[in-house]
């Protein structure tokens, strides 16, 4: 029998706020995280995209934080898109629960003056990228000494060799008794080792990976040659009547080739890759969310942190090497009980990788045999 949000320790007004969004039953990771986070424990949370991790760490904040003009929580993220998604959820919870908690997005490479204006109102929740957050802490625009909880989303990415120093520099400015919550689709041994000195006996919370595959997703594959992959993708998009597709490709050059080919055939397509500036990424995502684009091409890195509703199809033009990589991709569809389709376009040589994923996940991939 499923536990209720009330039984997890949430107030009735938060339960009612979730009901407005038609969220009435906690996901497995929410059931694990919420009670422990309310108790102010340090946590390492391993959770795939699409399992409800954002609410898992936001709901305890809404339960604990005070509606006073004081910065009390810091959410560190790797991308602008993820920061905005979290802010939107903060705003929905605040509005639907009649709670006066507010948030502000603080990210680099955008107008700092507008961010300074937001900070004057002392929002309780700061959501941002580490570089800009540290800059504003040093300018005494963010009150690090009042921060009671730090959440690091996409922790494996933020504690990698490139980013860990600046993340640690931010954390060191906050009180020693603050709460630390790390959330990531995978938590590597490096992340565990790197964070030993900044966490207090953290609890490791994880839902079995096999439970993270919605049974609403069809797993299929189509065989072709490497040379014909793009044409095969185009035909599959048409044949499956894919309304909103997310296509994964491993290299920037291939992304550009696919976008060019699909545009030539009249497909409403755009891409996300590391070279995009923030405004271009924001414009692309807005068009995709509102249906002006039906196909989005991305690499794993570019797509990390994206939480997009109503994706009907995920296509793997290049196969992910790991099972976790496959789960991370296909988890973008089949959400909230809706049907979804994951199609991998493979060469005969790539069938071995596909079979490895089948065996590890206990799935049966259906082959698309018709020439579409």
VEXVO-630322 format. One line per 3 residues: number of its first residue (from 1); their letters; for each residue x, y, z of N, C-alpha, C. Coordinates in steps of 0.001 Angstrom, whole numbers, m for minus. Example, Ala and Ser with C-alpha at 12.3 -4.5 7.8 and 13.67 -1.06 7.14 Angstrom:
# residues 2
1	as	13190/m5690/7800/12300/m4500/7800/13200/m3300/7800 | 12850/m2250/7080/13670/m1060/7140/12900/30/7870 .
This chain:
# residues 372
1	xxx	848/m1195/0/0/0/0/885/1247/0 | 557/2217/m851/1370/3421/m973/1204/4324/231 | 2314/4959/639/2273/5931/1707/1738/7245/1142 .
4	xxx	1130/8076/1992/588/9355/1535/1576/10472/1835 | 1399/11623/1189/2243/12778/1470/2087/13223/2927 | 878/13126/3446/642/13516/4840/1422/12624/5786 .
7	xxx	1458/11332/5472/2197/10390/6319/3707/10629/6259 | 4171/11287/5193/5592/11615/5083/5975/12830/5907 | 4988/13522/6451/5269/14661/7312/4945/16009/6711 .
10	xxx	4238/16039/5585/3902/17312/4953/2597/17865/5521 | 2523/19172/5591/1327/19845/6093/178/19716/5101 | m1029/19947/5604/m2205/19808/4755/m2194/20808/3606 .
13	xxx	m1658/22007/3830/m1670/22995/2749/m728/22594/1612 | 372/21894/1938/1244/21390/878/601/20214/148 | m82/19358/891/m808/18246/270/m1855/18793/m700 .
16	xxx	m2560/19846/m272/m3572/20465/m1128/m2931/21125/m2344 | m1752/21739/m2153/m1056/22379/m3271/m647/21350/m4322 | m219/20185/m3884/151/19117/m4815/m1079/18605/m5558 .
19	xxx	m2204/18536/m4863/m3442/18055/m5489/m3869/18959/m6635 | m3594/20263/m6511/m3900/21198/m7606/m3172/20789/m8885 | m1953/20241/m8742/m1176/19773/m9888/m1457/18305/m10208 .
22	xxx	m2490/17750/m9547/m2898/16357/m9726/m1791/15393/m9307 | m1062/15773/m8273/m29/14919/m7683/m565/14463/m6329 | m916/13214/m6215/m1566/12738/m4993/m826/11589/m4311 .
25	xxx	72/10930/m5045/815/9789/m4487/2310/10051/m4647 | 3094/9943/m3574/4538/10171/m3695/5199/9122/m4584 | 6210/9541/m5323/7031/8577/m6053/7929/7874/m5036 .
28	xxx	8505/6732/m5404/9373/6020/m4451/10503/6873/m3886 | 11144/7698/m4722/12259/8503/m4213/11753/9610/m3288 | 10571/10141/m3561/9985/11138/m2665/9668/10524/m1305 .
31	xxx	9159/9305/m1317/8830/8630/m61/10073/8395/791 | 11213/8175/146/12459/7980/880/13049/9295/1390 | 13029/10325/541/13780/11550/825/13044/12496/1776 .
34	xxx	11747/12696/1566/11026/13760/2279/11151/13652/3807 | 10894/12493/4421/10993/12450/5892/12402/12745/6398 | 13421/12235/5701/14803/12434/6138/15239/13885/5929 .
37	xxx	14800/14497/4843/15160/15895/4586/14497/16822/5601 | 13264/16534/5982/12578/17339/6998/13345/17280/8319 | 13989/16147/8587/14752/15981/9838/16104/16680/9773 .
40	xxx	16398/17345/8682/17631/18126/8519/18876/17233/8429 | 18726/16024/7913/19865/15129/7749/20577/15419/6426 | 21869/15143/6387/22608/15204/5131/22296/13959/4316 .
43	xxx	22048/14159/3003/21586/13050/2155/22333/13007/838 | 22590/11788/359/23002/11548/m1020/21864/10795/m1687 | 21278/11404/m2714/20072/10855/m3329/20379/10467/m4772 .
46	xxx	20262/9195/m5077/20460/8730/m6447/19099/8495/m7082 | 18822/9270/m8124/17480/9258/m8701/17540/9614/m10177 | 16975/8778/m11008/16941/9043/m12442/16054/10246/m12756 .
49	xxx	16317/10882/m13901/15446/11952/m14390/14018/11415/m14534 | 13047/12201/m14101/11653/11806/m14261/11082/11045/m13086 | 11839/10921/m11984/11345/10172/m10825/10799/11072/m9725 .
52	xxx	10769/12392/m9971/10192/13298/m8995/11189/13864/m8005 | 12450/13922/m8382/13487/14356/m7446/13353/15834/m7068 | 12870/16681/m7989/12765/18108/m7662/11809/18322/m6496 .
55	xxx	10653/17711/m6540/9722/17822/m5408/10269/17139/m4169 | 11073/16099/m4357/11642/15396/m3204/12485/16320/m2344 | 13186/17280/m2970/13966/18202/m2137/13273/19541/m1901 .
58	xxx	12319/19938/m2769/11634/21213/m2550/10567/21128/m1451 | 9836/20034/m1394/8754/19928/m415/9262/20050/1027 | 10373/19397/1389/10897/19611/2748/11308/21061/3003 .
61	xxx	11811/21750/1982/12137/23164/2156/10887/23961/2499 | 9810/23710/1775/8559/24429/2040/8013/24096/3430 | 8337/22924/3924/7887/22537/5257/8714/23218/6350 .
64	xxx	9994/23487/6053/10911/23962/7101/11209/25455/7065 | 11294/26038/5883/11749/27422/5780/10701/28399/6308 | 11181/29520/6812/10298/30541/7373/10018/31637/6337 .
67	xxx	8785/32119/6252/8442/33173/5278/8880/34548/5758 | 10161/34689/6069/10727/35963/6483/11731/36409/5434 | 12088/37667/5423/13002/38198/4411/14435/37794/4763 .
70	xxx	14752/36545/4402/16077/36006/4705/16381/34868/3729 | 17576/34864/3170/18006/33795/2269/18336/32558/3099 | 17590/31474/2868/17697/30315/3766/18124/29027/3059 .
73	xxx	17942/28931/1752/18283/27703/1035/18978/28049/m276 | 19930/27209/m654/20689/27399/m1881/20635/26120/m2698 | 20153/26229/m3935/20096/25085/m4844/21101/25343/m5967 .
76	xxx	22157/24541/m6033/23187/24692/m7058/22900/23748/m8212 | 22940/24280/m9431/22589/23513/m10630/23619/23777/m11726 | 23694/22888/m12735/24680/23088/m13801/24210/23962/m14952 .
79	xxx	22897/24145/m15130/22407/24831/m16328/21304/25836/m16019 | 21168/26786/m16924/20102/27792/m16849/18735/27110/m16880 | 18562/26155/m17801/17250/25513/m17958/16794/24831/m16675 .
82	xxx	17711/24126/m16032/17345/23431/m14802/16988/24423/m13703 | 17733/25525/m13630/17437/26559/m12634/16028/27107/m12825 | 15665/27405/m14064/14339/27963/m14357/13245/26942/m14046 .
85	xxx	13481/25673/m14379/12489/24635/m14087/12223/24535/m12586 | 13277/24588/m11799/13116/24508/m10345/12391/25743/m9825 | 12750/26914/m10346/12055/28144/m9931/10560/28057/m10234 .
88	xxx	10198/27560/m11401/8775/27450/m11758/8038/26547/m10761 | 8700/25466/m10324/8054/24594/m9346/7927/25291/m7994 | 8926/26068/m7612/8841/26871/m6384/7641/27814/m6460 .
91	xxx	7490/28465/m7605/6393/29416/m7766/5031/28728/m7699 | 4918/27541/m8297/3644/26815/m8252/3314/26386/m6824 | 4299/25861/m6121/4058/25441/m4739/3669/26632/m3872 .
94	xxx	4357/27739/m4072/4062/28936/m3276/2642/29435/m3523 | 2270/29507/m4794/932/30003/m5150/m157/29053/m4669 | 12/27772/m4890/m1043/26804/m4589/m1187/26515/m3098 .
97	xxx	m131/26828/m2319/m202/26570/m882/m404/27845/m76 | m543/28987/m785/m635/30285/m115/557/30516/820 | 1711/30007/375/2944/30166/1144/3719/31338/563 .
100	xxx	4350/32129/1410/5023/33328/936/6491/33094/572 | 6913/31846/473/8292/31573/85/8515/31974/m1374 | 9663/32584/m1637/9995/33007/m3001/11375/32495/m3386 .
103	xxx	11620/32465/m4689/12913/32022/m5194/13465/33004/m6203 | 14759/32900/m6463/15406/33733/m7478/16457/32902/m8198 | 16514/33071/m9518/17520/32387/m10335/18741/33296/m10481 .
106	xxx	19908/32771/m10134/21162/33522/m10183/22152/32717/m11026 | 22370/33135/m12280/23222/32382/m13194/24203/33311/m13897 | 25265/32746/m14412/26288/33527/m15098/25917/33877/m16523 .
109	xxx	26701/34781/m17107/26570/35188/m18511/25240/35849/m18850 | 24589/36426/m17849/23391/37234/m18094/23514/38512/m17273 | 22590/39433/m17479/22632/40740/m16831/22619/40612/m15310 .
112	xxx	23713/41035/m14692/23828/40888/m13237/22961/41893/m12491 | 22687/43050/m13094/21910/44084/m12411/20495/43614/m12102 | 19890/42902/m13042/18538/42384/m12806/18539/41377/m11661 .
115	xxx	19609/40589/m11568/19702/39617/m10482/19873/40324/m9133 | 20644/41395/m9132/20831/42156/m7895/19511/42746/m7402 | 18658/43166/m8341/17341/43690/m7963/16502/42616/m7274 .
118	xxx	16545/41383/m7806/15791/40273/m7212/16295/39974/m5803 | 17605/40077/m5615/18186/39738/m4317/17849/40764/m3235 | 17511/41979/m3630/17142/43001/m2646/15898/42602/m1839 .
121	xxx	15043/41761/m2459/13826/41321/m1774/14070/40149/m833 | 15336/39699/m735/15714/38603/161/14868/37339/m61 | 14905/36769/m1274/14166/35514/m1502/14707/34407/m603 .
124	xxx	13819/33551/m175/14239/32487/748/15063/31400/42 | 14796/31189/m1261/15466/30108/m2001/16249/30701/m3174 | 17554/30500/m3174/18418/30930/m4272/18732/29715/m5138 .
127	xxx	18471/29821/m6436/18727/28719/m7376/19731/29232/m8393 | 20895/28609/m8482/21871/29192/m9389/23065/28333/m9714 | 23885/28875/m10602/25147/28244/m10978/26235/28742/m10036 .
130	xxx	27210/27884/m9765/28157/28138/m8689/28998/29397/m8909 | 29432/29641/m10144/30295/30789/m10411/29646/32107/m10058 | 28428/32320/m10530/27729/33570/m10249/27331/33657/m8769 .
133	xxx	26914/32537/m8194/26558/32540/m6770/27762/32941/m5923 | 28928/32364/m6206/30128/32704/m5442/30498/34181/m5629 | 30364/34660/m6855/30650/36075/m7134/29796/36987/m6261 .
136	xxx	28504/36662/m6134/27597/37520/m5379/27716/37315/m3865 | 28171/36135/m3468/28483/35945/m2046/29651/36850/m1659 | 30675/36872/m2519/31859/37690/m2232/31549/39183/m2265 .
139	xxx	30548/39557/m3058/30112/40956/m3084/29118/41263/m1966 | 28846/40233/m1138/27909/40354/m15/26485/40679/m465 | 26129/40192/m1637/24770/40343/m2147/23922/39106/m1831 .
142	xxx	24587/37978/m1640/23935/36761/m1152/24452/36513/259 | 23531/36350/1189/23897/36193/2612/24187/34727/2919 | 25427/34320/2697/25785/32918/2889/25615/32481/4338 .
145	xxx	25786/33389/5289/25739/33013/6707/24337/32644/7182 | 23299/32953/6382/21930/32593/6781/21433/31324/6071 | 22265/30737/5210/21859/29544/4458/21799/28337/5400 .
148	xxx	20648/27682/5429/20442/26534/6315/20494/25200/5568 | 20199/25225/4266/20214/23993/3464/20853/24282/2115 | 21759/23410/1694/22335/23477/348/21960/22198/m391 .
151	xxx	21388/22366/m1578/21058/21229/m2441/21920/21326/m3691 | 22597/20246/m4025/23409/20202/m5239/22729/19234/m6207 | 22091/19788/m7222/21388/18963/m8218/22361/18624/m9344 .
154	xxx	22219/17416/m9909/23199/16901/m10873/24584/16870/m10214 | 24644/16292/m9027/25854/16352/m8201/27075/15737/m8869 | 26905/14629/m9582/28059/14009/m10245/28710/14966/m11228 .
157	xxx	27900/15769/m11878/28443/16736/m12830/29117/17903/m12110 | 28521/18362/m11024/29057/19532/m10341/30260/19213/m9466 | 30427/17963/m9091/31613/17586/m8326/32654/16874/m9192 .
160	xxx	32599/17100/m10507/33644/16529/m11365/34907/17377/m11258 | 35964/16970/m11969/37257/17643/m11854/37182/19118/m12241 | 36297/19437/m13169/36201/20809/m13671/35501/21741/m12687 .
163	xxx	34482/21229/m11983/33604/22110/m11201/33743/22014/m9690 | 34382/20972/m9184/34323/20704/m7740/34942/21811/m6894 | 36001/22459/m7365/36644/23494/m6552/35702/24660/m6276 .
166	xxx	35032/25125/m7324/34160/26288/m7139/32926/25921/m6308 | 32432/24690/m6448/31316/24233/m5610/31747/24235/m4146 | 32943/23707/m3882/33450/23684/m2516/33676/25085/m1971 .
169	xxx	34118/26006/m2839/34305/27392/m2408/32991/28022/m1968 | 31908/27709/m2684/30588/28207/m2286/30188/27621/m936 | 30322/26315/m808/29881/25620/406/30635/26114/1639 .
172	xxx	31924/26401/1482/32745/26843/2623/32308/28190/3180 | 31553/28959/2408/31092/30271/2902/29867/30151/3800 | 29264/28972/3866/28017/28784/4610/28301/28193/5988 .
175	xxx	27345/28261/6921/27562/27745/8283/27874/26246/8293 | 28626/25809/9281/29034/24403/9384/27851/23487/9691 | 26810/24025/10320/25673/23174/10680/24585/23153/9607 .
178	xxx	24921/23667/8384/23905/23624/7326/23655/22173/6913 | 22499/21968/6300/22157/20654/5735/22655/20584/4300 | 23188/19415/3905/23637/19196/2525/22843/18052/1912 .
181	xxx	22268/18299/731/21571/17240/0/22144/17182/m1410 | 22698/16051/m1771/23216/15833/m3119/22229/14964/m3885 | 21887/15386/m5110/20950/14623/m5936/21584/14391/m7299 .
184	xxx	21510/13162/m7788/22102/12865/m9094/21543/11560/m9636 | 21535/11432/m10968/21095/10172/m11584/22066/9045/m11249 | 23338/9392/m11117/24364/8454/m10657/25211/9193/m9624 .
187	xxx	25711/8466/m8653/26623/9061/m7679/27908/8244/m7698 | 28949/8834/m8233/30216/8124/m8438/31026/8055/m7157 | 32017/7169/m7159/32920/7059/m6016/33699/8355/m5834 .
190	xxx	33977/9058/m6946/34672/10345/m6850/33829/11354/m6070 | 32528/11419/m6397/31650/12356/m5694/31592/12033/m4210 | 31486/10760/m3883/31441/10346/m2474/32728/10750/m1754 .
193	xxx	33861/10512/m2399/35146/10844/m1786/35328/12352/m1653 | 34935/13093/m2708/35118/14543/m2728/34294/15243/m1657 | 33149/14669/m1321/32231/15352/m407/32334/14871/1045 .
196	xxx	33266/13977/1323/33404/13456/2685/33598/14552/3717 | 34423/15540/3380/34785/16565/4359/33715/17647/4534 | 32707/17668/3660/31702/18737/3738/30316/18228/4127 .
199	xxx	30192/16898/4327/28903/16337/4718/29016/15651/6069 | 27902/15590/6779/27876/15019/8124/27161/13669/8090 | 27926/12596/8033/27377/11237/8043/26149/11118/7129 .
202	xxx	26322/11410/5850/25159/11420/4947/24508/10047/4791 | 23216/10050/4674/22475/8824/4349/22385/8700/2843 | 22592/7496/2336/22520/7241/895/21145/6673/580 .
205	xxx	20377/7395/m237/19016/6980/m569/18913/6708/m2062 | 18390/5555/m2394/18305/5153/m3803/17143/4192/m3980 | 16424/4375/m5074/15385/3417/m5454/15981/2480/m6492 .
208	xxx	15705/1203/m6369/16232/217/m7305/15996/678/m8741 | 17067/669/m9549/17003/1150/m10937/15889/488/m11730 | 15640/m770/m11472/14625/m1476/m12257/13240/m889/m12044 .
211	xxx	13048/m213/m10903/11744/398/m10630/11568/1744/m11310 | 12660/2216/m11945/12615/3557/m12528/12243/3545/m14004 | 11884/2400/m14549/11484/2317/m15947/9968/2266/m16008 .
214	xxx	9326/3334/m16438/7863/3299/m16525/7400/2178/m17444 | 6379/1455/m17015/5880/366/m17862/5032/892/m19013 | 4950/2221/m19118/4212/2837/m20229/5107/3060/m21454 .
217	xxx	6411/2720/m21344/7339/2948/m22460/7490/1674/m23292 | 7337/1804/m24600/7673/727/m25534/9133/876/m25931 | 9895/m215/m25872/11305/m193/m26249/11453/m917/m27585 .
220	xxx	11892/m178/m28604/11957/m737/m29952/13311/m415/m30576 | 13636/m1091/m31660/14868/m764/m32367/14699/m992/m33859 | 15491/m277/m34623/15496/m413/m36082/16941/m570/m36531 .
223	xxx	17181/m1529/m37408/18535/m1793/m37888/18768/m1114/m39231 | 19948/m524/m39377/20311/123/m40632/21833/181/m40719 | 22340/800/m41766/23780/1031/m41860/24105/2391/m41247 .
226	xxx	25358/2599/m40903/25770/3881/m40331/25442/5024/m41293 | 25678/4798/m42573/25470/5827/m43595/24005/6247/m43687 | 23093/5316/m43423/21663/5588/m43622/20915/5951/m42334 .
229	xxx	21649/6188/m41250/20975/6450/m39969/20074/7686/m40006 | 20557/8752/m40629/19763/9992/m40632/18476/9798/m41420 | 18571/9146/m42574/17374/8916/m43384/16404/7990/m42656 .
232	xxx	16956/7002/m41967/16114/6084/m41189/15389/6850/m40078 | 16091/7753/m39416/15468/8576/m38382/14320/9382/m38965 | 14558/10048/m40075/13520/10881/m40697/12272/10058/m41009 .
235	xxx	12468/8884/m41580/11324/8040/m41930/10596/7535/m40694 | 11336/7231/m39639/10706/6754/m38406/9874/7848/m37747 | 10361/9086/m37779/9599/10202/m37207/8255/10334/m37910 .
238	xxx	8275/10196/m39235/7036/10286/m40022/6158/9063/m39770 | 6767/7874/m39842/6019/6607/m39745/5335/6454/m38381 | 6018/6876/m37310/5465/6710/m35964/4542/7856/m35554 .
241	xxx	4438/8866/m36434/3623/10049/m36144/4034/10684/m34801 | 5351/10803/m34625/5906/11326/m33383/5540/12801/m33211 | 4779/13114/m32184/4324/14492/m31965/5410/15368/m31355 .
244	xxx	6150/14808/m30408/7234/15567/m29757/8381/14598/m29493 | 9446/14752/m30269/10563/13806/m30217/11810/14446/m29631 | 12533/13639/m28868/13851/14010/m28371/14845/13005/m28938 .
247	xxx	15825/13517/m29693/16765/12656/m30418/18152/12804/m29809 | 18763/11690/m29411/20085/11724/m28792/21171/11330/m29785 | 22198/12185/m29850/23344/11992/m30742/24598/12277/m29924 .
250	xxx	25690/11574/m30218/26874/11681/m29368/27826/12817/m29707 | 27828/13302/m30964/28817/14315/m31345/28158/15552/m31949 | 28822/16698/m31769/28287/17972/m32264/28187/17984/m33783 .
253	xxx	29165/17404/m34465/29137/17382/m35930/27928/16616/m36448 | 27635/15491/m35824/26477/14695/m36239/25174/15436/m35959 | 25123/16153/m34846/23925/16935/m34523/23641/17937/m35641 .
256	xxx	24678/18651/m36075/24502/19649/m37139/24041/19000/m38438 | 24596/17853/m38786/24215/17147/m40015/22751/16729/m39969 | 22328/16206/m38821/20944/15728/m38698/19962/16889/m38775 .
259	xxx	20271/17981/m38076/19393/19153/m38126/19258/19658/m39555 | 20368/19753/m40255/20353/20245/m41638/19513/19346/m42541 | 19679/18036/m42400/18947/17080/m43243/17449/17120/m42945 .
262	xxx	17090/17154/m41675/15666/17166/m41319/14992/18472/m41739 | 15701/19580/m41586/15147/20862/m42037/14906/20855/m43537 | 15818/20257/m44276/15681/20166/m45734/14385/19458/m46109 .
265	xxx	13991/18490/m45284/12760/17722/m45561/11545/18321/m44852 | 11671/19519/m44339/10512/20214/m43781/10161/19880/m42352 | 11046/19217/m41643/10777/18884/m40243/11057/20104/m39368 .
268	xxx	10181/20369/m38403/10381/21480/m37469/11338/21027/m36378 | 12619/21329/m36565/13666/20759/m35728/14658/21835/m35291 | 15243/21630/m34126/16345/22470/m33655/17230/21593/m32772 .
271	xxx	18328/22158/m32318/19277/21364/m31537/19721/22105/m30291 | 20238/21325/m29345/20923/21862/m28179/22327/21286/m28177 | 23333/22140/m28074/24695/21644/m27888/25494/22655/m27080 .
274	xxx	26679/22256/m26679/27463/23035/m25733/27852/24418/m26202 | 27854/24657/m27504/28268/25954/m28028/27162/27011/m27988 | 25939/26602/m27708/24826/27557/m27675/24995/28547/m26521 .
277	xxx	24641/29817/m26771/24588/30740/m25634/23238/30572/m24928 | 23133/31154/m23745/21953/30917/m22901/20662/31411/m23547 | 20737/32537/m24252/19527/33077/m24867/19047/32182/m25997 .
280	xxx	19991/31642/m26788/19608/30723/m27866/18981/29457/m27296 | 19575/28918/m26228/19026/27710/m25598/17624/27973/m25059 | 17460/29131/m24433/16151/29466/m23868/15090/29579/m24963 .
283	xxx	15458/30218/m26084/14511/30379/m27190/14152/29024/m27794 | 15159/28161/m27950/14915/26828/m28500/13978/26027/m27607 | 14238/26042/m26305/13407/25279/m25382/11971/25798/m25346 .
286	xxx	11803/27096/m25432/10452/27667/m25427/9671/27218/m26659 | 10329/27214/m27815/9668/26756/m29045/9307/25276/m28959 | 10183/24501/m28364/9943/23059/m28236/8783/22793/m27271 .
289	xxx	8781/23495/m26161/7717/23286/m25169/6350/23696/m25692 | 6323/24760/m26513/5041/25278/m27000/4596/24634/m28311 | 5375/23678/m28826/4966/22951/m30018/5369/23572/m31333 .
292	xxx	6145/24675/m31304/6618/25266/m32556/7716/24417/m33187 | 8349/23581/m32381/9293/22572/m32861/8762/21208/m32455 | 8881/20233/m33329/8418/18888/m32991/9566/17940/m32689 .
295	xxx	10796/18341/m33050/11961/17479/m32854/13091/18298/m32241 | 13688/17773/m31185/14845/18409/m30559/16002/17408/m30580 | 17133/17831/m31149/18323/16985/m31232/19292/17432/m30147 .
298	xxx	19845/16502/m29374/20723/16889/m28276/21730/15796/m27954 | 22821/16209/m27324/23765/15254/m26746/23351/15010/m25299 | 23937/13994/m24675/23633/13721/m23270/23954/14919/m22398 .
301	xxx	25106/15547/m22627/25528/16671/m21798/24585/17857/m21971 | 24237/18151/m23219/23351/19295/m23474/21965/19077/m22887 | 21528/17821/m22815/20164/17523/m22354/20074/17324/m20848 .
304	xxx	21219/17273/m20153/21164/17032/m18717/20405/18136/m18002 | 19538/17705/m17104/18784/18680/m16334/17487/19121/m16970 | 17266/18768/m18228/16023/19167/m18882/14871/18303/m18379 .
307	xxx	13780/18926/m18055/12579/18215/m17631/11452/18689/m18531 | 11193/17931/m19596/10256/18359/m20625/9014/17477/m20577 | 7863/18116/m20509/6616/17348/m20441/6178/16883/m21824 .
310	xxx	5465/15763/m21823/4749/15257/m23002/5659/14880/m24172 | 6884/14423/m23891/7721/13863/m24954/7129/12503/m25333 | 6764/12354/m26604/6119/11104/m27034/7123/10053/m27482 .
313	xxx	8271/10507/m28035/9258/9569/m28577/10675/10001/m28216 | 11480/9044/m27824/12921/9252/m27679/13619/8374/m28716 | 14504/8987/m29511/15274/8254/m30514/16756/8269/m30138 .
316	xxx	17376/7106/m30138/18818/7002/m29978/19444/6792/m31350 | 19998/7857/m31923/20725/7691/m33190/22069/7038/m32905 | 22685/7409/m31806/23875/6732/m31299/23492/6067/m29988 .
319	xxx	23886/4830/m29813/23540/4111/m28593/24363/4617/m27405 | 23744/4780/m26247/24518/5081/m25039/25318/3842/m24630 | 26511/4055/m24105/27373/2929/m23757/26913/2189/m22512 .
322	xxx	26274/2900/m21602/25930/2311/m20310/24417/2151/m20147 | 24046/1249/m19248/22634/1050/m18926/22058/2316/m18294 | 22821/2941/m17388/22357/4182/m16777/22119/5253/m17836 .
325	xxx	23002/5291/m18847/22826/6248/m19934/21535/6006/m20692 | 21216/4739/m20926/19963/4402/m21621/18761/4835/m20781 | 18806/4526/m19490/17701/4894/m18602/17520/6404/m18538 .
328	xxx	18647/7117/m18481/18584/8577/m18389/17894/9160/m19623 | 18155/8577/m20776/17552/9085/m22022/16065/8728/m22112 | 15762/7439/m21991/14380/7014/m22251/13427/7479/m21157 .
331	xxx	13979/7849/m19992/13127/8354/m18924/12497/9699/m19220 | 12844/10286/m20376/12229/11565/m20760/10826/11376/m21326 | 10443/10140/m21617/9108/9878/m22150/8376/8919/m21214 .
334	xxx	7086/8693/m21488/6309/7763/m20675/6103/8221/m19249 | 5993/9537/m19025/5849/10059/m17673/4393/10245/m17281 | 4174/10249/m15985/2829/10525/m15420/1765/9617/m16019 .
337	xxx	2145/8359/m16276/1190/7387/m16787/898/7476/m18265 | 1554/8413/m18974/1318/8557/m20410/2199/7591/m21190 | 1714/7205/m22370/2470/6279/m23205/3679/6977/m23821 .
340	xxx	4743/6219/m24005/5937/6740/m24647/6635/5647/m25430 | 7459/6048/m26388/8179/5089/m27227/9650/5468/m27263 | 10516/4489/m27034/11961/4684/m27160/12458/3805/m28305 .
343	xxx	13053/4440/m29316/13521/3709/m30501/15015/3935/m30674 | 15772/2853/m30714/17212/2914/m30953/17493/2511/m32389 | 18250/3350/m33091/18612/3083/m34484/20034/2540/m34472 .
346	xxx	20189/1256/m34795/21472/586/m34597/21989/m59/m35874 | 23298/m154/m35954/23941/m946/m36996/24047/m2382/m36494 | 24437/m3287/m37366/24576/m4684/m36943/25626/m4818/m35838 .
349	xxx	26655/m3952/m35885/27694/m3998/m34860/27175/m3506/m33504 | 26193/m2588/m33536/25670/m2029/m32287/24621/m2917/m31625 | 24217/m3980/m32288/23231/m4886/m31695/23726/m5463/m30371 .
352	xxx	25040/m5642/m30248/25593/m6214/m29016/25342/m5297/m27823 | 25465/m3986/m28043/25194/m3016/m26965/23715/m3064/m26598 | 22878/m3134/m27611/21437/m3212/m27388/21087/m4447/m26564 .
355	xxx	21673/m5576/m26923/21398/m6830/m26210/21889/m6770/m24763 | 23007/m6064/m24541/23520/m5893/m23177/22508/m5124/m22328 | 21925/m4070/m22897/20925/m3284/m22174/19662/m4108/m21925 .
358	xxx	19252/m4878/m22915/18085/m5748/m22761/18252/m6674/m21560 | 19402/m7323/m21507/19662/m8305/m20448/19720/m7639/m19081 | 20426/m6503/m19007/20595/m5818/m17720/19274/m5298/m17172 .
361	xxx	18386/m4863/m18067/17132/m4243/m17651/15949/m5213/m17635 | 16175/m6410/m18142/15086/m7376/m18193/13981/m6970/m19151 | 14379/m6353/m20274/13421/m5877/m21265/13523/m6679/m22550 .
364	xxx	12494/m6585/m23350/12514/m7177/m24681/12282/m6065/m25688 | 13296/m5761/m26500/13201/m4700/m27495/12565/m5259/m28774 | 11495/m4636/m29198/10792/m5079/m30409/11465/m4474/m31637 .
367	xxx	11719/m5304/m32627/12355/m4797/m33842/11322/m4222/m34807 | 11638/m3072/m35361/10806/m2464/m36405/11328/m2997/m37725 | 10583/m3876/m38354/11104/m4572/m39525/10759/m3910/m40841 .
370	xxx	9663/m3137/m40889/9291/m2529/m42152/10279/m1429/m42514 | 10434/m1189/m43776/11419/m211/m44265/10853/1200/m44194 | 10916/1784/m42996/10389/3139/m42830/11517/4057/m42381 .
